[in-house]
Amino acid sequence: MPAITESDIEDYVIELSKNLGYAYRYGPDIAPGGKDQERKTYDQIVLT
């Protein structure tokens, strides 16, 4: 039996969330300094 990795779980949850209607955004893209920055610093916890 193959081992389940953290990446396997992450991919599963991303697909599950997308199937429930949530939009997926790649973390580094929305991080401070990213091309689609959604917060100014990592101290800003809630993304609106």
Rosetta blueprint (number, residue, H / E / L):
1 M L
2 P L
3 A L
4 I L
5 T L
6 E H
7 S H
8 D H
9 I H
10 E H
11 D H
12 Y H
13 V H
14 I H
15 E H
16 L H
17 S H
18 K H
19 N H
20 L L
21 G L
22 Y L
23 A L
24 Y L
25 R L
26 Y L
27 G H
28 P H
29 D H
30 I H
31 A L
32 P L
33 G L
34 G L
35 K L
36 D L
37 Q L
38 E L
39 R L
40 K L
41 T L
42 Y L
43 D L
44 Q L
45 I L
46 V L
47 L L
48 T L
